[in-house]
Structure formats: structure tokens, C-alpha cells
């Protein structure tokens, strides 16, 4: 099973979308193995968005992501990285299809509600930024037999 990192961004928290977004992932069958609300500081935001340092949108991005609380979570499941990305929809909500988080809940790219890791390697790096090993739970669910063959 893979793990991925998901963050409900400040706009998603402020708009009271946390429960609806988490419910989508639970209904799909993914297991939540880590979950917390936190306020990112600049250092944490810079670690998260390290590949964008020096780009023109970097400072507004850091300012935005540190502007309010976020909900950080680690989801586990078969092919969870790709499936969560598909469920989130295109980064620009204008291109996100209905039925996706961004297609249903967002309008502008700068307020696109959610982040999901783009690869298994990115997921591992991002999970380590937000969670210690002790904060992640490994457990069996009886429903797993009804979700996976």
C-alpha cells in the first residue's frame, strides 16, 4: 500500500470544507493514518514549496499558505498518490472536471482548496515535513476485505 500527503489549504478550512473533503477520501476507501490541524510558519512553507524558490509566485504562495490554519493528513491505499490527484482535479479549477474537489469547490488557481503529493517520492518528502513516524498509525480495517481483492 502507498501513502500520500494531502493538505486542505487555508481557503478550504475557512470555507468549512474540511469534513466534506475528508468524507470524499473515506468514502473512496482510503485509510487515514495521520491527521492534524496546524498553522504553517515560513520555514515549514519553504520546505514544502522548495522547488518553487526563486519563482515569481513563490512569495505570494508562502504568504497565502501561512495565512491561516491547514489540515494535514496522510492517506493510505492502493495507488493512493495517483487516485488522490485524480480526485483533487486539475490544479487550475477552471480546468478541473465536475466531481473532483477543485471542480466542485474551487474557482481560482490561487484558492484551489487542496494539495496532494504528485509522486510517491514527493509524498515521502512531504509526509516527513508534517508528521513524525510516531504520529502515523498503522492498523488493519475490517473493511479492507470489502475494498481490495
VMD Tcl script that builds the backbone (N, CA, C; Angstrom):
set m [mol new atoms 447]
animate dup $m
set s [atomselect $m all]
$s set {name element resname resid chain x y z} {
  {N N UNK 1 A 0.840 -1.194 0.000}
  {CA C UNK 1 A 0.000 0.000 0.000}
  {C C UNK 1 A 0.880 1.251 0.000}
  {N N UNK 2 A 0.446 2.246 -0.730}
  {CA C UNK 2 A 1.137 3.527 -0.772}
  {C C UNK 2 A 0.576 4.473 0.276}
  {N N UNK 3 A 1.364 5.502 0.562}
  {CA C UNK 3 A 0.897 6.613 1.383}
  {C C UNK 3 A 1.084 7.902 0.598}
  {N N UNK 4 A 0.190 8.846 0.829}
  {CA C UNK 4 A 0.312 10.160 0.208}
  {C C UNK 4 A 0.003 11.236 1.230}
  {N N UNK 5 A 0.500 12.425 0.925}
  {CA C UNK 5 A 0.251 13.581 1.773}
  {C C UNK 5 A -0.831 14.442 1.131}
  {N N UNK 6 A -1.777 14.901 1.946}
  {CA C UNK 6 A -2.852 15.781 1.492}
  {C C UNK 6 A -2.956 16.936 2.477}
  {N N UNK 7 A -3.122 18.134 1.941}
  {CA C UNK 7 A -3.314 19.308 2.788}
  {C C UNK 7 A -4.561 20.065 2.323}
  {N N UNK 8 A -5.464 20.288 3.250}
  {CA C UNK 8 A -6.579 21.190 2.987}
  {C C UNK 8 A -6.047 22.575 3.323}
  {N N UNK 9 A -6.005 23.419 2.311}
  {CA C UNK 9 A -5.369 24.721 2.425}
  {C C UNK 9 A -6.239 25.701 3.217}
  {N N UNK 10 A -5.657 26.882 3.559}
  {CA C UNK 10 A -6.414 27.837 4.380}
  {C C UNK 10 A -7.803 28.188 3.844}
  {N N UNK 11 A -7.954 28.277 2.518}
  {CA C UNK 11 A -9.286 28.598 1.994}
  {C C UNK 11 A -10.278 27.480 2.251}
  {N N UNK 12 A -9.835 26.234 2.181}
  {CA C UNK 12 A -10.710 25.100 2.469}
  {C C UNK 12 A -11.135 25.063 3.927}
  {N N UNK 13 A -10.194 25.402 4.825}
  {CA C UNK 13 A -10.517 25.452 6.253}
  {C C UNK 13 A -11.486 26.596 6.521}
  {N N UNK 14 A -11.179 27.790 5.994}
  {CA C UNK 14 A -12.011 28.959 6.238}
  {C C UNK 14 A -13.421 28.797 5.665}
  {N N UNK 15 A -13.548 28.036 4.596}
  {CA C UNK 15 A -14.853 27.850 3.951}
  {C C UNK 15 A -15.614 26.646 4.515}
  {N N UNK 16 A -15.109 26.054 5.593}
  {CA C UNK 16 A -15.768 24.929 6.260}
  {C C UNK 16 A -15.921 23.710 5.352}
  {N N UNK 17 A -14.882 23.414 4.564}
  {CA C UNK 17 A -14.933 22.284 3.638}
  {C C UNK 17 A -14.179 21.052 4.141}
  {N N UNK 18 A -13.593 21.131 5.325}
  {CA C UNK 18 A -12.761 20.047 5.838}
  {C C UNK 18 A -13.525 18.727 5.892}
  {N N UNK 19 A -14.682 18.721 6.508}
  {CA C UNK 19 A -15.453 17.485 6.647}
  {C C UNK 19 A -15.846 16.892 5.309}
  {N N UNK 20 A -16.309 17.747 4.392}
  {CA C UNK 20 A -16.720 17.256 3.078}
  {C C UNK 20 A -15.539 16.629 2.330}
  {N N UNK 21 A -14.371 17.266 2.404}
  {CA C UNK 21 A -13.207 16.751 1.682}
  {C C UNK 21 A -12.736 15.437 2.289}
  {N N UNK 22 A -12.633 15.378 3.604}
  {CA C UNK 22 A -12.215 14.131 4.250}
  {C C UNK 22 A -13.207 13.019 3.929}
  {N N UNK 23 A -14.482 13.332 3.947}
  {CA C UNK 23 A -15.516 12.332 3.645}
  {C C UNK 23 A -15.324 11.735 2.255}
  {N N UNK 24 A -14.950 12.538 1.291}
  {CA C UNK 24 A -14.719 12.023 -0.074}
  {C C UNK 24 A -13.644 10.935 -0.067}
  {N N UNK 25 A -12.554 11.180 0.652}
  {CA C UNK 25 A -11.468 10.201 0.684}
  {C C UNK 25 A -11.861 8.945 1.463}
  {N N UNK 26 A -12.595 9.130 2.548}
  {CA C UNK 26 A -13.051 7.971 3.308}
  {C C UNK 26 A -14.033 7.134 2.496}
  {N N UNK 27 A -14.959 7.777 1.814}
  {CA C UNK 27 A -15.932 7.043 1.001}
  {C C UNK 27 A -15.257 6.275 -0.124}
  {N N UNK 28 A -14.172 6.807 -0.654}
  {CA C UNK 28 A -13.419 6.123 -1.704}
  {C C UNK 28 A -12.810 4.831 -1.168}
  {N N UNK 29 A -12.496 4.813 0.125}
  {CA C UNK 29 A -11.918 3.627 0.732}
  {C C UNK 29 A -10.516 3.820 1.260}
  {N N UNK 30 A -9.992 5.053 1.180}
  {CA C UNK 30 A -8.649 5.293 1.690}
  {C C UNK 30 A -8.647 5.345 3.209}
  {N N UNK 31 A -7.548 4.904 3.778}
  {CA C UNK 31 A -7.377 4.875 5.224}
  {C C UNK 31 A -6.624 6.126 5.663}
  {N N UNK 32 A -7.145 6.819 6.659}
  {CA C UNK 32 A -6.441 7.957 7.249}
  {C C UNK 32 A -5.462 7.391 8.276}
  {N N UNK 33 A -4.171 7.648 8.068}
  {CA C UNK 33 A -3.166 7.160 9.013}
  {C C UNK 33 A -2.493 8.295 9.776}
  {N N UNK 34 A -2.797 9.537 9.390}
  {CA C UNK 34 A -2.303 10.710 10.096}
  {C C UNK 34 A -3.226 11.883 9.801}
  {N N UNK 35 A -3.508 12.692 10.824}
  {CA C UNK 35 A -4.427 13.811 10.641}
  {C C UNK 35 A -4.179 14.843 11.733}
  {N N UNK 36 A -4.000 16.120 11.316}
  {CA C UNK 36 A -3.876 17.188 12.302}
  {C C UNK 36 A -4.114 18.545 11.653}
  {N N UNK 37 A -4.481 19.511 12.482}
  {CA C UNK 37 A -4.620 20.896 12.053}
  {C C UNK 37 A -3.408 21.641 12.587}
  {N N UNK 38 A -2.848 22.510 11.746}
  {CA C UNK 38 A -1.707 23.287 12.180}
  {C C UNK 38 A -1.627 24.593 11.408}
  {N N UNK 39 A -0.843 25.500 11.928}
  {CA C UNK 39 A -0.562 26.784 11.282}
  {C C UNK 39 A 0.881 26.709 10.792}
  {N N UNK 40 A 1.087 26.765 9.485}
  {CA C UNK 40 A 2.428 26.708 8.928}
  {C C UNK 40 A 3.173 28.003 9.197}
  {N N UNK 41 A 4.454 27.883 9.543}
  {CA C UNK 41 A 5.308 29.057 9.614}
  {C C UNK 41 A 6.096 29.136 8.302}
  {N N UNK 42 A 6.845 30.190 8.130}
  {CA C UNK 42 A 7.567 30.404 6.875}
  {C C UNK 42 A 8.546 29.267 6.586}
  {N N UNK 43 A 9.255 28.815 7.596}
  {CA C UNK 43 A 10.237 27.755 7.409}
  {C C UNK 43 A 9.592 26.476 6.871}
  {N N UNK 44 A 8.465 26.110 7.449}
  {CA C UNK 44 A 7.763 24.907 7.006}
  {C C UNK 44 A 7.234 25.086 5.581}
  {N N UNK 45 A 6.707 26.269 5.278}
  {CA C UNK 45 A 6.200 26.551 3.933}
  {C C UNK 45 A 7.330 26.489 2.911}
  {N N UNK 46 A 8.497 27.006 3.257}
  {CA C UNK 46 A 9.642 26.968 2.349}
  {C C UNK 46 A 10.103 25.538 2.092}
  {N N UNK 47 A 10.060 24.700 3.109}
  {CA C UNK 47 A 10.403 23.283 2.907}
  {C C UNK 47 A 9.401 22.632 1.962}
  {N N UNK 48 A 8.135 22.917 2.186}
  {CA C UNK 48 A 7.094 22.305 1.364}
  {C C UNK 48 A 7.210 22.736 -0.100}
  {N N UNK 49 A 7.429 24.026 -0.325}
  {CA C UNK 49 A 7.470 24.577 -1.684}
  {C C UNK 49 A 8.895 24.846 -2.169}
  {N N UNK 50 A 9.861 24.079 -1.697}
  {CA C UNK 50 A 11.283 24.299 -2.016}
  {C C UNK 50 A 11.554 24.374 -3.515}
  {N N UNK 51 A 10.860 23.577 -4.320}
  {CA C UNK 51 A 11.113 23.565 -5.767}
  {C C UNK 51 A 10.679 24.858 -6.446}
  {N N UNK 52 A 9.923 25.702 -5.738}
  {CA C UNK 52 A 9.443 26.951 -6.319}
  {C C UNK 52 A 10.218 28.191 -5.849}
  {N N UNK 53 A 11.226 27.991 -4.995}
  {CA C UNK 53 A 12.018 29.127 -4.514}
  {C C UNK 53 A 12.615 29.849 -5.716}
  {N N UNK 54 A 12.478 31.175 -5.712}
  {CA C UNK 54 A 13.018 31.990 -6.793}
  {C C UNK 54 A 12.032 32.266 -7.915}
  {N N UNK 55 A 10.937 31.558 -7.952}
  {CA C UNK 55 A 9.924 31.797 -8.981}
  {C C UNK 55 A 9.060 32.991 -8.572}
  {N N UNK 56 A 8.487 33.691 -9.549}
  {CA C UNK 56 A 7.732 34.910 -9.212}
  {C C UNK 56 A 6.541 34.685 -8.293}
  {N N UNK 57 A 5.954 33.507 -8.317}
  {CA C UNK 57 A 4.777 33.246 -7.487}
  {C C UNK 57 A 5.121 32.699 -6.107}
  {N N UNK 58 A 6.430 32.535 -5.802}
  {CA C UNK 58 A 6.835 31.919 -4.539}
  {C C UNK 58 A 6.385 32.732 -3.321}
  {N N UNK 59 A 6.691 34.024 -3.286}
  {CA C UNK 59 A 6.343 34.842 -2.114}
  {C C UNK 59 A 4.834 34.896 -1.876}
  {N N UNK 60 A 4.011 35.136 -2.909}
  {CA C UNK 60 A 2.561 35.101 -2.669}
  {C C UNK 60 A 2.078 33.724 -2.195}
  {N N UNK 61 A 2.693 32.666 -2.693}
  {CA C UNK 61 A 2.321 31.311 -2.289}
  {C C UNK 61 A 2.615 31.085 -0.808}
  {N N UNK 62 A 3.803 31.480 -0.366}
  {CA C UNK 62 A 4.177 31.327 1.046}
  {C C UNK 62 A 3.275 32.194 1.921}
  {N N UNK 63 A 3.020 33.414 1.485}
  {CA C UNK 63 A 2.151 34.305 2.241}
  {C C UNK 63 A 0.759 33.699 2.401}
  {N N UNK 64 A 0.242 33.144 1.336}
  {CA C UNK 64 A -1.087 32.533 1.379}
  {C C UNK 64 A -1.131 31.295 2.274}
  {N N UNK 65 A -0.193 30.362 2.090}
  {CA C UNK 65 A -0.256 29.091 2.803}
  {C C UNK 65 A -0.016 29.266 4.304}
  {N N UNK 66 A 0.614 30.388 4.693}
  {CA C UNK 66 A 0.839 30.665 6.113}
  {C C UNK 66 A -0.224 31.608 6.692}
  {N N UNK 67 A -1.231 31.961 5.899}
  {CA C UNK 67 A -2.229 32.947 6.314}
  {C C UNK 67 A -3.299 32.416 7.265}
  {N N UNK 68 A -3.409 31.114 7.390}
  {CA C UNK 68 A -4.427 30.534 8.260}
  {C C UNK 68 A -4.140 29.063 8.476}
  {N N UNK 69 A -4.900 28.426 9.337}
  {CA C UNK 69 A -4.654 27.011 9.609}
  {C C UNK 69 A -4.934 26.133 8.388}
  {N N UNK 70 A -4.236 25.008 8.351}
  {CA C UNK 70 A -4.434 23.983 7.329}
  {C C UNK 70 A -4.720 22.663 8.032}
  {N N UNK 71 A -5.257 21.723 7.294}
  {CA C UNK 71 A -5.433 20.367 7.810}
  {C C UNK 71 A -4.508 19.466 7.005}
  {N N UNK 72 A -3.598 18.819 7.713}
  {CA C UNK 72 A -2.620 17.929 7.096}
  {C C UNK 72 A -3.039 16.490 7.356}
  {N N UNK 73 A -2.936 15.662 6.322}
  {CA C UNK 73 A -3.287 14.257 6.521}
  {C C UNK 73 A -2.442 13.347 5.655}
  {N N UNK 74 A -2.330 12.129 6.108}
  {CA C UNK 74 A -1.667 11.073 5.359}
  {C C UNK 74 A -2.719 10.008 5.091}
  {N N UNK 75 A -2.874 9.699 3.805}
  {CA C UNK 75 A -3.820 8.670 3.387}
  {C C UNK 75 A -3.051 7.468 2.884}
  {N N UNK 76 A -3.636 6.295 3.092}
  {CA C UNK 76 A -3.005 5.044 2.669}
  {C C UNK 76 A -3.984 4.258 1.821}
  {N N UNK 77 A -3.465 3.632 0.768}
  {CA C UNK 77 A -4.299 2.802 -0.081}
  {C C UNK 77 A -3.554 2.392 -1.336}
  {N N UNK 78 A -4.169 1.533 -2.096}
  {CA C UNK 78 A -3.585 1.071 -3.348}
  {C C UNK 78 A -3.581 2.217 -4.359}
  {N N UNK 79 A -2.397 2.524 -4.923}
  {CA C UNK 79 A -2.247 3.609 -5.904}
  {C C UNK 79 A -2.820 4.933 -5.399}
  {N N UNK 80 A -2.686 5.194 -4.117}
  {CA C UNK 80 A -3.326 6.353 -3.495}
  {C C UNK 80 A -2.802 7.676 -4.039}
  {N N UNK 81 A -1.525 7.763 -4.419}
  {CA C UNK 81 A -0.988 9.029 -4.914}
  {C C UNK 81 A -1.739 9.459 -6.170}
  {N N UNK 82 A -1.789 8.605 -7.156}
  {CA C UNK 82 A -2.454 8.938 -8.427}
  {C C UNK 82 A -3.954 9.113 -8.243}
  {N N UNK 83 A -4.557 8.285 -7.421}
  {CA C UNK 83 A -6.008 8.366 -7.247}
  {C C UNK 83 A -6.427 9.642 -6.520}
  {N N UNK 84 A -5.656 10.060 -5.528}
  {CA C UNK 84 A -5.966 11.312 -4.827}
  {C C UNK 84 A -5.777 12.492 -5.771}
  {N N UNK 85 A -4.717 12.454 -6.585}
  {CA C UNK 85 A -4.511 13.535 -7.562}
  {C C UNK 85 A -5.719 13.637 -8.500}
  {N N UNK 86 A -6.213 12.494 -8.942}
  {CA C UNK 86 A -7.382 12.494 -9.832}
  {C C UNK 86 A -8.613 13.025 -9.095}
  {N N UNK 87 A -8.798 12.623 -7.844}
  {CA C UNK 87 A -9.939 13.108 -7.071}
  {C C UNK 87 A -9.853 14.605 -6.808}
  {N N UNK 88 A -8.628 15.133 -6.657}
  {CA C UNK 88 A -8.452 16.570 -6.423}
  {C C UNK 88 A -8.799 17.377 -7.657}
  {N N UNK 89 A -8.498 16.854 -8.835}
  {CA C UNK 89 A -8.741 17.582 -10.072}
  {C C UNK 89 A -7.566 18.450 -10.469}
  {N N UNK 90 A -7.655 19.064 -11.627}
  {CA C UNK 90 A -6.584 19.913 -12.159}
  {C C UNK 90 A -6.255 21.035 -11.182}
  {N N UNK 91 A -4.971 21.408 -11.139}
  {CA C UNK 91 A -4.512 22.468 -10.242}
  {C C UNK 91 A -5.301 23.758 -10.465}
  {N N UNK 92 A -5.559 24.075 -11.706}
  {CA C UNK 92 A -6.382 25.238 -12.020}
  {C C UNK 92 A -7.841 24.784 -12.045}
  {N N UNK 93 A -8.641 25.250 -11.092}
  {CA C UNK 93 A -10.038 24.813 -11.024}
  {C C UNK 93 A -10.827 25.046 -12.316}
  {N N UNK 94 A -10.399 26.016 -13.129}
  {CA C UNK 94 A -11.079 26.260 -14.408}
  {C C UNK 94 A -10.972 25.053 -15.332}
  {N N UNK 95 A -9.944 24.228 -15.102}
  {CA C UNK 95 A -9.734 23.029 -15.916}
  {C C UNK 95 A -10.133 21.741 -15.190}
  {N N UNK 96 A -10.627 21.856 -13.972}
  {CA C UNK 96 A -10.984 20.682 -13.171}
  {C C UNK 96 A -12.413 20.249 -13.503}
  {N N UNK 97 A -12.575 18.963 -13.727}
  {CA C UNK 97 A -13.894 18.463 -14.107}
  {C C UNK 97 A -14.820 18.384 -12.892}
  {N N UNK 98 A -16.118 18.542 -13.117}
  {CA C UNK 98 A -17.083 18.357 -12.027}
  {C C UNK 98 A -16.926 16.964 -11.415}
  {N N UNK 99 A -17.124 16.898 -10.119}
  {CA C UNK 99 A -16.948 15.644 -9.400}
  {C C UNK 99 A -15.625 15.582 -8.659}
  {N N UNK 100 A -14.654 16.419 -9.082}
  {CA C UNK 100 A -13.385 16.499 -8.364}
  {C C UNK 100 A -13.508 17.566 -7.273}
  {N N UNK 101 A -12.594 17.534 -6.317}
  {CA C UNK 101 A -12.625 18.528 -5.237}
  {C C UNK 101 A -12.564 19.929 -5.827}
  {N N UNK 102 A -11.595 20.171 -6.692}
  {CA C UNK 102 A -11.455 21.521 -7.258}
  {C C UNK 102 A -12.562 21.838 -8.255}
  {N N UNK 103 A -13.006 20.853 -8.995}
  {CA C UNK 103 A -14.088 21.082 -9.946}
  {C C UNK 103 A -15.385 21.460 -9.269}
  {N N UNK 104 A -15.598 20.935 -8.070}
  {CA C UNK 104 A -16.831 21.218 -7.333}
  {C C UNK 104 A -16.719 22.398 -6.371}
  {N N UNK 105 A -15.505 22.636 -5.832}
  {CA C UNK 105 A -15.392 23.540 -4.696}
  {C C UNK 105 A -14.491 24.753 -4.894}
  {N N UNK 106 A -13.814 24.874 -6.028}
  {CA C UNK 106 A -12.867 25.975 -6.206}
  {C C UNK 106 A -13.122 26.700 -7.526}
  {N N UNK 107 A -12.668 27.938 -7.586}
  {CA C UNK 107 A -12.849 28.762 -8.786}
  {C C UNK 107 A -11.516 29.260 -9.332}
  {N N UNK 108 A -10.597 29.705 -8.459}
  {CA C UNK 108 A -9.333 30.286 -8.893}
  {C C UNK 108 A -8.149 29.427 -8.474}
  {N N UNK 109 A -7.095 29.454 -9.285}
  {CA C UNK 109 A -5.913 28.646 -9.008}
  {C C UNK 109 A -5.246 29.040 -7.690}
  {N N UNK 110 A -5.302 30.304 -7.326}
  {CA C UNK 110 A -4.699 30.769 -6.086}
  {C C UNK 110 A -5.497 30.430 -4.845}
  {N N UNK 111 A -6.675 29.882 -5.032}
  {CA C UNK 111 A -7.533 29.436 -3.925}
  {C C UNK 111 A -8.140 28.098 -4.340}
  {N N UNK 112 A -7.263 27.108 -4.512}
  {CA C UNK 112 A -7.727 25.835 -5.068}
  {C C UNK 112 A -7.955 24.748 -4.017}
  {N N UNK 113 A -8.082 25.143 -2.754}
  {CA C UNK 113 A -8.629 24.346 -1.657}
  {C C UNK 113 A -7.726 23.222 -1.130}
  {N N UNK 114 A -6.964 22.545 -2.002}
  {CA C UNK 114 A -6.320 21.303 -1.575}
  {C C UNK 114 A -4.979 21.092 -2.263}
  {N N UNK 115 A -4.097 20.386 -1.570}
  {CA C UNK 115 A -2.825 19.945 -2.141}
  {C C UNK 115 A -2.742 18.433 -1.976}
  {N N UNK 116 A -2.210 17.770 -2.983}
  {CA C UNK 116 A -1.918 16.340 -2.897}
  {C C UNK 116 A -0.563 16.071 -3.520}
  {N N UNK 117 A 0.211 15.207 -2.910}
  {CA C UNK 117 A 1.538 14.869 -3.439}
  {C C UNK 117 A 1.439 14.416 -4.886}
  {N N UNK 118 A 2.468 14.767 -5.689}
  {CA C UNK 118 A 2.433 14.434 -7.115}
  {C C UNK 118 A 3.189 13.163 -7.475}
  {N N UNK 119 A 3.839 12.534 -6.499}
  {CA C UNK 119 A 4.551 11.278 -6.749}
  {C C UNK 119 A 4.794 10.576 -5.419}
  {N N UNK 120 A 5.178 9.338 -5.486}
  {CA C UNK 120 A 5.489 8.581 -4.271}
  {C C UNK 120 A 6.662 9.233 -3.545}
  {N N UNK 121 A 7.678 9.676 -4.303}
  {CA C UNK 121 A 8.840 10.329 -3.688}
  {C C UNK 121 A 8.450 11.639 -3.020}
  {N N UNK 122 A 7.645 12.448 -3.698}
  {CA C UNK 122 A 7.172 13.705 -3.099}
  {C C UNK 122 A 6.342 13.436 -1.852}
  {N N UNK 123 A 5.532 12.398 -1.905}
  {CA C UNK 123 A 4.709 12.041 -0.742}
  {C C UNK 123 A 5.591 11.745 0.468}
  {N N UNK 124 A 6.631 10.959 0.268}
  {CA C UNK 124 A 7.531 10.614 1.377}
  {C C UNK 124 A 8.193 11.879 1.935}
  {N N UNK 125 A 8.642 12.772 1.052}
  {CA C UNK 125 A 9.288 14.016 1.481}
  {C C UNK 125 A 8.301 14.897 2.243}
  {N N UNK 126 A 7.088 15.040 1.716}
  {CA C UNK 126 A 6.102 15.912 2.348}
  {C C UNK 126 A 5.585 15.326 3.659}
  {N N UNK 127 A 5.369 14.037 3.711}
  {CA C UNK 127 A 4.928 13.412 4.962}
  {C C UNK 127 A 5.941 13.692 6.062}
  {N N UNK 128 A 7.232 13.589 5.732}
  {CA C UNK 128 A 8.294 13.814 6.725}
  {C C UNK 128 A 8.332 15.256 7.220}
  {N N UNK 129 A 7.871 16.203 6.417}
  {CA C UNK 129 A 7.819 17.607 6.850}
  {C C UNK 129 A 6.768 17.795 7.933}
  {N N UNK 130 A 5.659 17.101 7.799}
  {CA C UNK 130 A 4.498 17.368 8.655}
  {C C UNK 130 A 4.248 16.347 9.761}
  {N N UNK 131 A 4.784 15.152 9.615}
  {CA C UNK 131 A 4.493 14.085 10.583}
  {C C UNK 131 A 5.767 13.346 10.976}
  {N N UNK 132 A 5.891 13.050 12.257}
  {CA C UNK 132 A 6.934 12.137 12.709}
  {C C UNK 132 A 6.399 10.714 12.552}
  {N N UNK 133 A 7.282 9.746 12.562}
  {CA C UNK 133 A 6.844 8.346 12.455}
  {C C UNK 133 A 5.865 7.991 13.565}
  {N N UNK 134 A 6.066 8.564 14.752}
  {CA C UNK 134 A 5.204 8.263 15.892}
  {C C UNK 134 A 3.793 8.816 15.722}
  {N N UNK 135 A 3.627 9.781 14.845}
  {CA C UNK 135 A 2.309 10.375 14.630}
  {C C UNK 135 A 1.477 9.633 13.585}
  {N N UNK 136 A 2.078 8.650 12.935}
  {CA C UNK 136 A 1.360 7.887 11.912}
  {C C UNK 136 A 0.932 6.546 12.483}
  {N N UNK 137 A -0.296 6.156 12.197}
  {CA C UNK 137 A -0.862 4.922 12.733}
  {C C UNK 137 A -0.923 3.855 11.648}
  {N N UNK 138 A -0.391 2.700 11.952}
  {CA C UNK 138 A -0.546 1.542 11.071}
  {C C UNK 138 A -1.578 0.635 11.724}
  {N N UNK 139 A -2.623 0.304 10.986}
  {CA C UNK 139 A -3.673 -0.524 11.552}
  {C C UNK 139 A -4.434 -1.219 10.438}
  {N N UNK 140 A -5.108 -2.288 10.799}
  {CA C UNK 140 A -5.967 -3.040 9.876}
  {C C UNK 140 A -7.395 -2.572 10.049}
  {N N UNK 141 A -8.113 -2.534 8.936}
  {CA C UNK 141 A -9.539 -2.233 8.986}
  {C C UNK 141 A -10.283 -3.450 8.456}
  {N N UNK 142 A -11.359 -3.809 9.094}
  {CA C UNK 142 A -12.131 -4.951 8.617}
  {C C UNK 142 A -12.733 -4.668 7.260}
  {N N UNK 143 A -12.927 -3.404 6.919}
  {CA C UNK 143 A -13.464 -3.033 5.622}
  {C C UNK 143 A -12.490 -3.295 4.474}
  {N N UNK 144 A -11.208 -3.447 4.777}
  {CA C UNK 144 A -10.221 -3.648 3.715}
  {C C UNK 144 A -10.605 -4.812 2.812}
  {N N UNK 145 A -11.171 -5.843 3.374}
  {CA C UNK 145 A -11.592 -7.010 2.549}
  {C C UNK 145 A -12.720 -6.674 1.608}
  {N N UNK 146 A -13.451 -5.593 1.883}
  {CA C UNK 146 A -14.561 -5.184 1.045}
  {C C UNK 146 A -14.142 -4.108 0.030}
  {N N UNK 147 A -12.907 -3.605 0.188}
  {CA C UNK 147 A -12.390 -2.575 -0.704}
  {C C UNK 147 A -11.390 -3.151 -1.697}
  {N N UNK 148 A -10.548 -4.073 -1.217}
  {CA C UNK 148 A -9.485 -4.640 -2.038}
  {C C UNK 148 A -9.692 -6.148 -2.220}
  {N N UNK 149 A -9.360 -6.615 -3.413}
  {CA C UNK 149 A -9.455 -8.069 -3.674}
  {C C UNK 149 A -8.301 -8.801 -3.014}
}
mol reanalyze $m
mol bondsrecalc $m
mol representation Tube
mol addrep $m
